[in-house]
Amino acid sequence: MVQHCDRHHVCPNGDRLYQGEEIMTDLLETDAKTVNDWLKDGRAILIDIREPNEYAQEHISGAQLVPLSRFDPEAIEGDHDKIAVFHCAGGSRTKMNAALLLATGFKAIYHLKGGIGAWKAAGLPTETSNKR
């Protein structure tokens, strides 16, 4: 899907988010391994849009919590020249709110395909609460 915008942008992999006066409203997808590599290289920041109780139970180390229920792009800390990767539990909430997330002004914006579930399935670590 495309909506009008007055900016132009090319993502690190060559995909265009902004074309002329149009902006794509579908998020680009990436996998857990790629996100992990970007985080290790300092090329990306990870934003968890789940709710505080979900984050408290389990989250990806270093992910910023910016809950979708009270989403505020100004609350996102970090260099907007980096790649922003958004995630939820399984990917649905992130994809359904693509236009909102694309308006955050980052250099490149992706969503973690499959969310934290895909991260764990790839054997990557998470932090969990000790509460039972």
QUIRAFEN-V511052 format. One record per backbone hydrogen bond with DSSP energy under -0.5 kcal/mol. NH is the residue of the N-H (numbers start at 1). CO is the residue of the C=O. If there is no record, write none. Layout:
[[NH,CO] [NH,CO]]
This chain:
[[3,23] [5,21] [9,18] [11,15] [14,11] [17,9] [17,15] [18,9] [19,22] [22,19] [23,3] [24,17] [25,1] [26,1] [28,109] [30,111] [35,31] [36,32] [37,33] [38,34] [39,35] [40,36] [41,37] [42,38] [42,39] [43,38] [44,38] [45,83] [47,85] [48,46] [48,64] [49,47] [49,87] [54,51] [55,51] [56,52] [57,53] [58,54] [59,127] [63,60] [64,46] [66,48] [66,64] [68,49] [70,67] [71,68] [75,72] [76,73] [77,75] [82,79] [83,43] [84,108] [85,45] [85,83] [86,84] [86,110] [87,47] [95,91] [96,92] [97,93] [97,94] [98,95] [101,97] [102,98] [103,99] [104,101] [105,102] [107,80] [107,82] [108,82] [110,84] [111,28] [112,86] [113,30] [113,111] [115,112] [116,88] [117,89] [117,114] [118,114] [118,115] [119,115] [120,116] [121,117] [122,118] [123,120] [124,119] [127,59] [129,57]]
